[in-house]
C-alpha cells in the first residue's frame, strides 16, 4: 500500500510538489476578495449561497444566542467532559508562553525596554464541510484568549440549511468565543481582513483551510496579519521496528483520512517491515468509513523510505521538515537532539499524533510543506506584538548623540543628523 521510494528521489519529488503555483485558483481568489471588499455583506450572502448552498439573507450571517443555546442542548455530557479536558490542557500548555514586558537601565540613565501587548481583535478560521474541525477552533482561539486578545471571532462555513455544527458552537463557548459567523472560504478571509457591516475587521487571522483559504490569507497579508500559509496535512513516522506494526499503520491512516494527506514512513527495519505495515494499513482501511479518501491519499502521497541508520533517518526528517513527526524508536529521547526541523514532535509508542490533535495541549495548527524550517505552530506569540521603548536622559543624549550624528551624515541623511544637532546646539 505504501510506495517504496529512493530517499533522494522522494526529496526531489517533494521539492517539485512544494514549489507548485496555482495561478488559476489565485485569480479566482482575487476576484472573491475584491467582491467582499467592494460589496461587503451582499457579497458574503451571494457567495455563501453559491459555494455552501445556504441562503442566509433572512437568518443573517451571525450565530444567534438561540442557536448557541440549542447547540448546548444537542451535545452530550460525554462530549462536554472531553471538551473541558481539552480546553484545560490547551490553556495550561499555553500559559507559560505569555511573554513579559521588560526594561533595563544603563549607567548613564538611558532606559531601554520592550512593551508586550496582544492584538485587539483576532479572527479564527475553522474549516467545515463533511468534518467540522472544532479541534482547530480550540487550538487557535485558546492561545489568543490566553494571550489577552480582547475580542476573538470565528468564521466557519454553514451547512446547506444555514446551520453550524453544534459541537463547533459548544467548543466556541467553552474557550470564550462570543461571536461566530456563518461564512467560509476565501470570502471569510476577505470579510475578516476588510470588515463588512456584519463581520468586524480583525488584526490577525489564524486557522487552516484549503487552497482558496490559504491563497486568500496570502493576498490579504499586510493590512492584516496571518499565522501561516498552511498546506495539506502531513505526517512522517520514523521507525526502527520496535513499535507494533498495527499501531504504526493506524497512525499513518489517521493523516491519510484528510484529503491530500501525505504519509511518510522512514524505517531502518527493512522491506519486510514495510510490507507488514502496508498490509496492516490495507486491512484497517477496509473497515473505515473514509476508506475512499484514505486510499487516494496513500496512493498519491504515501511513501516508504528505507534507511540504514537513525542518523540517516534524521537527515531525511530535517530535509522534509514535516508538519507532524512521530518518533517510533526504542529511545526517542536519543533521537530528538538530531531533529532540527519539525512542526510538532510525538515521542514514543504511547504518543500517537491524533492525541495531539485533540487533547495534549500544543496547537494542532502547525506549519506544513517544509515551513517548519522557519515557522512555529500557532501559539500565544502568534497573537502578541512587541514595541521597543527608548528613553534617554540629557546626559546620555549629549554623550552619544555625536556618534549618531556621524553615522547619519555618513548615510547622507542631513535631516536625521539635524534632529540631534539642534539639541546639541549646533
VENZIZI-V200486 format. One record per residue. N is the residue number from 0. OMEGA is omega in whole degrees, -180 to 180 (NA if undefined). BURIAL is I if it has 16 or more other ideal C-beta (glycine too) atoms within 10 Angstrom, else O. D_LAST is the distance of its C-alpha to the last C-alpha in Angstrom with 1 decimal. Layout:
BEGIN
n=N omega=OMEGA burial=BURIAL d_last=D_LAST
n=N omega=OMEGA burial=BURIAL d_last=D_LAST
END
This chain:
BEGIN
n=0 omega=177 burial=I d_last=78.9
n=1 omega=177 burial=I d_last=75.7
n=2 omega=178 burial=O d_last=75.2
n=3 omega=-178 burial=O d_last=74.6
n=4 omega=162 burial=I d_last=71.7
n=5 omega=-174 burial=O d_last=70.6
n=6 omega=-178 burial=I d_last=67.2
n=7 omega=177 burial=O d_last=65.2
n=8 omega=179 burial=O d_last=66.9
n=9 omega=180 burial=I d_last=66.1
n=10 omega=177 burial=I d_last=62.4
n=11 omega=177 burial=O d_last=62.4
n=12 omega=-178 burial=O d_last=64.2
n=13 omega=178 burial=I d_last=61.6
n=14 omega=180 burial=O d_last=58.7
n=15 omega=-180 burial=O d_last=60.3
n=16 omega=-177 burial=O d_last=61.1
n=17 omega=-179 burial=O d_last=57.6
n=18 omega=179 burial=O d_last=56.0
n=19 omega=174 burial=O d_last=58.2
n=20 omega=-178 burial=O d_last=56.7
n=21 omega=-175 burial=O d_last=58.3
n=22 omega=-179 burial=O d_last=57.2
n=23 omega=179 burial=O d_last=60.2
n=24 omega=-179 burial=O d_last=59.4
n=25 omega=178 burial=I d_last=55.7
n=26 omega=178 burial=O d_last=56.6
n=27 omega=-179 burial=O d_last=58.8
n=28 omega=178 burial=I d_last=56.2
n=29 omega=-180 burial=O d_last=53.6
n=30 omega=178 burial=O d_last=56.2
n=31 omega=-179 burial=I d_last=56.9
n=32 omega=-180 burial=I d_last=53.2
n=33 omega=177 burial=O d_last=52.8
n=34 omega=-180 burial=I d_last=55.8
n=35 omega=-180 burial=I d_last=54.6
n=36 omega=-174 burial=I d_last=51.1
n=37 omega=-174 burial=O d_last=52.8
n=38 omega=176 burial=O d_last=56.0
n=39 omega=-176 burial=I d_last=55.1
n=40 omega=-180 burial=I d_last=58.2
n=41 omega=178 burial=O d_last=60.6
n=42 omega=-180 burial=I d_last=59.6
n=43 omega=178 burial=I d_last=60.1
n=44 omega=-177 burial=I d_last=63.5
n=45 omega=-178 burial=O d_last=64.6
n=46 omega=177 burial=I d_last=63.3
n=47 omega=176 burial=I d_last=64.8
n=48 omega=-177 burial=O d_last=68.1
n=49 omega=-173 burial=O d_last=67.9
n=50 omega=-176 burial=O d_last=66.8
n=51 omega=178 burial=I d_last=68.2
n=52 omega=-177 burial=O d_last=71.1
n=53 omega=176 burial=I d_last=70.2
n=54 omega=-173 burial=O d_last=70.0
n=55 omega=-175 burial=I d_last=67.7
n=56 omega=-180 burial=O d_last=67.2
n=57 omega=-176 burial=O d_last=69.6
n=58 omega=-179 burial=I d_last=68.7
n=59 omega=-176 burial=O d_last=64.9
n=60 omega=-174 burial=I d_last=62.4
n=61 omega=176 burial=O d_last=61.6
n=62 omega=-177 burial=I d_last=63.9
n=63 omega=176 burial=O d_last=65.5
n=64 omega=178 burial=O d_last=66.2
n=65 omega=179 burial=O d_last=69.8
n=66 omega=175 burial=I d_last=69.3
n=67 omega=-179 burial=I d_last=67.4
n=68 omega=179 burial=O d_last=70.3
n=69 omega=179 burial=O d_last=72.9
n=70 omega=179 burial=I d_last=71.1
n=71 omega=-179 burial=O d_last=71.2
n=72 omega=-175 burial=O d_last=74.9
n=73 omega=-177 burial=O d_last=75.5
n=74 omega=-176 burial=I d_last=74.0
n=75 omega=175 burial=O d_last=76.1
n=76 omega=179 burial=O d_last=75.7
n=77 omega=178 burial=O d_last=75.5
n=78 omega=-180 burial=O d_last=72.6
n=79 omega=-179 burial=O d_last=70.8
n=80 omega=178 burial=O d_last=71.3
n=81 omega=179 burial=O d_last=70.0
n=82 omega=-179 burial=I d_last=67.1
n=83 omega=176 burial=O d_last=66.1
n=84 omega=179 burial=O d_last=66.3
n=85 omega=-180 burial=I d_last=64.0
n=86 omega=-178 burial=I d_last=61.5
n=87 omega=-179 burial=O d_last=61.4
n=88 omega=-178 burial=I d_last=61.0
n=89 omega=179 burial=I d_last=58.3
n=90 omega=-179 burial=I d_last=56.3
n=91 omega=178 burial=O d_last=56.9
n=92 omega=-172 burial=I d_last=55.6
n=93 omega=-178 burial=I d_last=52.4
n=94 omega=-180 burial=O d_last=51.4
n=95 omega=-180 burial=O d_last=50.0
n=96 omega=-175 burial=O d_last=47.7
n=97 omega=-179 burial=O d_last=45.6
n=98 omega=179 burial=O d_last=42.2
n=99 omega=167 burial=O d_last=40.2
n=100 omega=179 burial=O d_last=36.6
n=101 omega=-180 burial=O d_last=34.8
n=102 omega=176 burial=O d_last=31.7
n=103 omega=180 burial=O d_last=30.3
n=104 omega=176 burial=O d_last=28.0
n=105 omega=178 burial=O d_last=26.1
n=106 omega=-179 burial=O d_last=26.1
n=107 omega=177 burial=O d_last=22.4
n=108 omega=177 burial=O d_last=23.2
n=109 omega=176 burial=I d_last=22.4
n=110 omega=178 burial=O d_last=25.2
n=111 omega=179 burial=O d_last=26.4
n=112 omega=-178 burial=O d_last=29.6
n=113 omega=177 burial=O d_last=31.9
n=114 omega=-177 burial=O d_last=33.6
n=115 omega=179 burial=I d_last=37.0
n=116 omega=173 burial=O d_last=38.6
n=117 omega=171 burial=I d_last=41.7
n=118 omega=-179 burial=I d_last=41.9
n=119 omega=-176 burial=O d_last=43.3
n=120 omega=179 burial=I d_last=46.3
n=121 omega=176 burial=I d_last=48.1
n=122 omega=-180 burial=I d_last=50.9
n=123 omega=174 burial=I d_last=53.7
n=124 omega=-180 burial=I d_last=55.9
n=125 omega=178 burial=I d_last=59.4
n=126 omega=178 burial=I d_last=62.0
n=127 omega=178 burial=I d_last=65.4
n=128 omega=-174 burial=O d_last=68.4
n=129 omega=-179 burial=O d_last=71.4
n=130 omega=178 burial=O d_last=69.6
n=131 omega=-172 burial=I d_last=67.1
n=132 omega=179 burial=I d_last=64.7
n=133 omega=177 burial=I d_last=64.0
n=134 omega=178 burial=I d_last=62.9
n=135 omega=176 burial=I d_last=59.8
n=136 omega=179 burial=I d_last=59.0
n=137 omega=-172 burial=I d_last=59.2
n=138 omega=176 burial=I d_last=57.1
n=139 omega=-178 burial=I d_last=54.2
n=140 omega=-177 burial=I d_last=54.3
n=141 omega=175 burial=I d_last=54.7
n=142 omega=179 burial=I d_last=51.5
n=143 omega=179 burial=I d_last=49.7
n=144 omega=179 burial=I d_last=51.2
n=145 omega=178 burial=I d_last=50.5
n=146 omega=-180 burial=I d_last=46.8
n=147 omega=178 burial=O d_last=46.7
n=148 omega=-175 burial=I d_last=46.6
n=149 omega=-175 burial=O d_last=47.4
n=150 omega=178 burial=I d_last=49.7
n=151 omega=178 burial=I d_last=51.7
n=152 omega=-179 burial=I d_last=53.9
n=153 omega=169 burial=I d_last=56.5
n=154 omega=179 burial=I d_last=57.8
n=155 omega=-175 burial=I d_last=61.1
n=156 omega=177 burial=I d_last=63.8
n=157 omega=171 burial=I d_last=67.0
n=158 omega=-175 burial=I d_last=70.6
n=159 omega=177 burial=O d_last=72.7
n=160 omega=179 burial=O d_last=73.6
n=161 omega=-178 burial=I d_last=70.0
n=162 omega=172 burial=I d_last=70.0
n=163 omega=-180 burial=I d_last=67.8
n=164 omega=-177 burial=I d_last=69.6
n=165 omega=179 burial=I d_last=70.2
n=166 omega=177 burial=I d_last=69.0
n=167 omega=-178 burial=I d_last=65.6
n=168 omega=177 burial=I d_last=65.3
n=169 omega=178 burial=I d_last=66.5
n=170 omega=179 burial=I d_last=63.9
n=171 omega=-180 burial=I d_last=61.2
n=172 omega=-177 burial=O d_last=62.2
n=173 omega=-179 burial=I d_last=62.5
n=174 omega=170 burial=I d_last=58.9
n=175 omega=178 burial=O d_last=57.4
n=176 omega=-178 burial=I d_last=57.1
n=177 omega=-176 burial=O d_last=58.1
n=178 omega=177 burial=I d_last=57.7
n=179 omega=-177 burial=I d_last=59.6
n=180 omega=-177 burial=I d_last=59.8
n=181 omega=-178 burial=I d_last=62.6
n=182 omega=180 burial=I d_last=60.6
n=183 omega=173 burial=I d_last=60.7
n=184 omega=-179 burial=I d_last=59.6
n=185 omega=-180 burial=I d_last=56.6
n=186 omega=176 burial=I d_last=56.9
n=187 omega=178 burial=I d_last=56.1
n=188 omega=177 burial=I d_last=52.9
n=189 omega=-180 burial=I d_last=52.0
n=190 omega=-179 burial=I d_last=52.8
n=191 omega=-179 burial=I d_last=50.6
n=192 omega=-174 burial=I d_last=47.7
n=193 omega=-175 burial=I d_last=47.8
n=194 omega=174 burial=I d_last=49.7
n=195 omega=179 burial=I d_last=52.7
n=196 omega=-178 burial=O d_last=54.4
n=197 omega=-175 burial=I d_last=56.1
n=198 omega=-178 burial=I d_last=54.1
n=199 omega=175 burial=O d_last=50.6
n=200 omega=-178 burial=O d_last=47.6
n=201 omega=178 burial=I d_last=46.5
n=202 omega=-177 burial=I d_last=43.5
n=203 omega=175 burial=I d_last=45.4
n=204 omega=178 burial=I d_last=48.7
n=205 omega=177 burial=I d_last=50.9
n=206 omega=-177 burial=I d_last=54.4
n=207 omega=177 burial=I d_last=56.6
n=208 omega=180 burial=I d_last=58.6
n=209 omega=-178 burial=I d_last=60.3
n=210 omega=-180 burial=I d_last=58.8
n=211 omega=180 burial=I d_last=58.2
n=212 omega=-178 burial=I d_last=56.3
n=213 omega=179 burial=I d_last=54.3
n=214 omega=177 burial=I d_last=53.3
n=215 omega=178 burial=I d_last=52.4
n=216 omega=178 burial=I d_last=50.1
n=217 omega=-174 burial=O d_last=48.5
n=218 omega=-180 burial=I d_last=48.1
n=219 omega=-179 burial=I d_last=46.6
n=220 omega=-177 burial=O d_last=44.0
n=221 omega=173 burial=O d_last=40.5
n=222 omega=178 burial=O d_last=41.0
n=223 omega=177 burial=I d_last=43.0
n=224 omega=175 burial=I d_last=43.0
n=225 omega=180 burial=I d_last=46.2
n=226 omega=-177 burial=I d_last=47.7
n=227 omega=173 burial=I d_last=49.1
n=228 omega=-174 burial=I d_last=51.2
n=229 omega=176 burial=I d_last=54.6
n=230 omega=178 burial=I d_last=57.6
n=231 omega=-175 burial=I d_last=61.3
n=232 omega=-178 burial=I d_last=62.1
n=233 omega=174 burial=I d_last=62.9
n=234 omega=173 burial=I d_last=64.3
n=235 omega=180 burial=I d_last=64.7
n=236 omega=174 burial=I d_last=67.3
n=237 omega=-171 burial=I d_last=67.4
n=238 omega=174 burial=I d_last=71.0
n=239 omega=179 burial=I d_last=72.9
n=240 omega=-175 burial=I d_last=76.2
n=241 omega=-178 burial=O d_last=76.0
n=242 omega=180 burial=I d_last=75.7
n=243 omega=-179 burial=O d_last=78.6
n=244 omega=178 burial=I d_last=78.7
n=245 omega=179 burial=O d_last=79.6
n=246 omega=-177 burial=O d_last=76.4
n=247 omega=177 burial=I d_last=74.2
n=248 omega=180 burial=I d_last=75.9
n=249 omega=179 burial=I d_last=75.3
n=250 omega=179 burial=I d_last=71.6
n=251 omega=180 burial=I d_last=71.3
n=252 omega=-179 burial=I d_last=73.2
n=253 omega=179 burial=I d_last=70.9
n=254 omega=177 burial=I d_last=68.1
n=255 omega=178 burial=I d_last=70.5
n=256 omega=174 burial=I d_last=71.4
n=257 omega=176 burial=I d_last=68.2
n=258 omega=180 burial=I d_last=68.5
n=259 omega=177 burial=I d_last=67.1
n=260 omega=180 burial=I d_last=66.6
n=261 omega=180 burial=I d_last=66.2
n=262 omega=-175 burial=I d_last=68.1
n=263 omega=174 burial=I d_last=67.7
n=264 omega=175 burial=I d_last=69.9
n=265 omega=-172 burial=I d_last=68.8
n=266 omega=173 burial=I d_last=71.7
n=267 omega=-168 burial=I d_last=72.8
n=268 omega=170 burial=I d_last=76.3
n=269 omega=-175 burial=O d_last=77.8
n=270 omega=-178 burial=O d_last=79.7
n=271 omega=179 burial=O d_last=82.2
n=272 omega=178 burial=I d_last=79.4
n=273 omega=180 burial=I d_last=77.9
n=274 omega=-180 burial=O d_last=81.4
n=275 omega=179 burial=I d_last=82.0
n=276 omega=178 burial=I d_last=78.7
n=277 omega=178 burial=I d_last=79.4
n=278 omega=179 burial=O d_last=82.9
n=279 omega=178 burial=I d_last=81.6
n=280 omega=180 burial=I d_last=79.1
n=281 omega=-179 burial=O d_last=81.8
n=282 omega=-179 burial=O d_last=84.1
n=283 omega=-179 burial=I d_last=81.5
n=284 omega=-176 burial=I d_last=80.2
n=285 omega=-178 burial=O d_last=83.7
n=286 omega=-175 burial=O d_last=83.7
n=287 omega=-178 burial=O d_last=80.3
n=288 omega=179 burial=O d_last=80.0
n=289 omega=-176 burial=I d_last=77.0
n=290 omega=-179 burial=O d_last=78.9
n=291 omega=179 burial=O d_last=78.2
n=292 omega=-178 burial=I d_last=74.4
n=293 omega=-178 burial=I d_last=74.6
n=294 omega=179 burial=I d_last=76.8
n=295 omega=-180 burial=O d_last=74.6
n=296 omega=-177 burial=I d_last=71.5
n=297 omega=-180 burial=I d_last=73.2
n=298 omega=-176 burial=O d_last=74.9
n=299 omega=-170 burial=O d_last=71.7
n=300 omega=175 burial=I d_last=69.0
n=301 omega=-177 burial=I d_last=71.0
n=302 omega=173 burial=I d_last=70.7
n=303 omega=-179 burial=I d_last=72.1
n=304 omega=178 burial=I d_last=70.5
n=305 omega=179 burial=I d_last=72.4
n=306 omega=-175 burial=I d_last=70.4
n=307 omega=-176 burial=O d_last=71.5
n=308 omega=175 burial=O d_last=69.2
n=309 omega=175 burial=I d_last=66.8
n=310 omega=177 burial=O d_last=64.0
n=311 omega=177 burial=O d_last=64.8
n=312 omega=179 burial=I d_last=65.0
n=313 omega=178 burial=I d_last=61.5
n=314 omega=178 burial=I d_last=60.2
n=315 omega=177 burial=I d_last=61.7
n=316 omega=-176 burial=I d_last=60.2
n=317 omega=176 burial=I d_last=56.7
n=318 omega=-180 burial=I d_last=57.3
n=319 omega=-174 burial=I d_last=58.6
n=320 omega=-171 burial=I d_last=56.1
n=321 omega=174 burial=I d_last=58.7
n=322 omega=178 burial=I d_last=58.1
n=323 omega=175 burial=I d_last=60.8
n=324 omega=172 burial=I d_last=61.9
n=325 omega=180 burial=I d_last=65.2
n=326 omega=-177 burial=I d_last=65.7
n=327 omega=-180 burial=I d_last=69.5
n=328 omega=-175 burial=I d_last=70.0
n=329 omega=180 burial=O d_last=71.7
n=330 omega=-176 burial=O d_last=68.5
n=331 omega=-178 burial=I d_last=65.7
n=332 omega=174 burial=O d_last=63.2
n=333 omega=179 burial=O d_last=63.6
n=334 omega=-172 burial=I d_last=62.8
n=335 omega=-179 burial=O d_last=59.8
n=336 omega=179 burial=O d_last=57.3
n=337 omega=-177 burial=O d_last=58.1
n=338 omega=177 burial=I d_last=56.9
n=339 omega=-173 burial=O d_last=53.4
n=340 omega=174 burial=I d_last=53.6
n=341 omega=-177 burial=I d_last=55.7
n=342 omega=180 burial=I d_last=55.0
n=343 omega=-170 burial=I d_last=57.4
n=344 omega=-177 burial=I d_last=59.7
n=345 omega=-166 burial=I d_last=63.2
n=346 omega=170 burial=O d_last=64.7
n=347 omega=-171 burial=I d_last=68.4
n=348 omega=-177 burial=I d_last=71.7
n=349 omega=-180 burial=O d_last=71.2
n=350 omega=176 burial=I d_last=67.9
n=351 omega=-177 burial=I d_last=68.8
n=352 omega=-178 burial=I d_last=65.9
n=353 omega=177 burial=I d_last=67.3
n=354 omega=174 burial=O d_last=66.9
n=355 omega=178 burial=I d_last=63.1
n=356 omega=-169 burial=I d_last=63.6
n=357 omega=-159 burial=I d_last=64.8
n=358 omega=-174 burial=I d_last=64.5
n=359 omega=-180 burial=I d_last=62.8
n=360 omega=176 burial=O d_last=59.3
n=361 omega=-178 burial=I d_last=56.8
n=362 omega=174 burial=I d_last=56.2
n=363 omega=173 burial=I d_last=58.6
n=364 omega=-162 burial=I d_last=55.9
n=365 omega=178 burial=I d_last=55.0
n=366 omega=-178 burial=I d_last=53.3
n=367 omega=171 burial=I d_last=55.9
n=368 omega=175 burial=I d_last=56.4
n=369 omega=-178 burial=I d_last=54.5
n=370 omega=173 burial=I d_last=51.3
n=371 omega=174 burial=I d_last=51.8
n=372 omega=-177 burial=O d_last=49.9
n=373 omega=-175 burial=O d_last=46.7
n=374 omega=-177 burial=I d_last=47.7
n=375 omega=172 burial=I d_last=49.2
n=376 omega=172 burial=I d_last=51.8
n=377 omega=-179 burial=I d_last=50.8
n=378 omega=-179 burial=I d_last=49.6
n=379 omega=-175 burial=I d_last=47.5
n=380 omega=172 burial=I d_last=44.3
n=381 omega=-174 burial=I d_last=45.4
n=382 omega=-178 burial=I d_last=44.6
n=383 omega=171 burial=I d_last=41.4
n=384 omega=-176 burial=O d_last=37.8
n=385 omega=174 burial=O d_last=34.8
n=386 omega=174 burial=O d_last=31.4
n=387 omega=-180 burial=O d_last=28.6
n=388 omega=-180 burial=O d_last=26.8
n=389 omega=177 burial=O d_last=23.4
n=390 omega=179 burial=O d_last=21.9
n=391 omega=166 burial=I d_last=19.0
n=392 omega=179 burial=O d_last=18.8
n=393 omega=-178 burial=O d_last=15.6
n=394 omega=-180 burial=O d_last=16.4
n=395 omega=-180 burial=I d_last=17.2
n=396 omega=-178 burial=I d_last=14.0
n=397 omega=-179 burial=O d_last=11.9
n=398 omega=-172 burial=O d_last=14.5
n=399 omega=-176 burial=O d_last=14.8
n=400 omega=179 burial=I d_last=11.7
n=401 omega=178 burial=O d_last=10.5
n=402 omega=178 burial=O d_last=14.1
n=403 omega=177 burial=O d_last=14.0
n=404 omega=180 burial=I d_last=11.0
n=405 omega=-179 burial=O d_last=13.3
n=406 omega=179 burial=O d_last=16.2
n=407 omega=180 burial=I d_last=14.8
n=408 omega=177 burial=O d_last=14.0
n=409 omega=175 burial=O d_last=17.4
n=410 omega=179 burial=O d_last=18.9
n=411 omega=177 burial=O d_last=17.3
n=412 omega=-173 burial=O d_last=16.0
n=413 omega=-180 burial=O d_last=12.8
n=414 omega=175 burial=O d_last=13.0
n=415 omega=180 burial=O d_last=13.5
n=416 omega=-176 burial=I d_last=10.4
n=417 omega=180 burial=O d_last=8.5
n=418 omega=177 burial=O d_last=10.3
n=419 omega=-178 burial=I d_last=8.8
n=420 omega=-179 burial=I d_last=5.1
n=421 omega=178 burial=O d_last=5.7
n=422 omega=178 burial=O d_last=7.6
n=423 omega=-180 burial=O d_last=5.6
n=424 omega=-179 burial=O d_last=3.8
n=425 omega=NA burial=O d_last=0.0
END
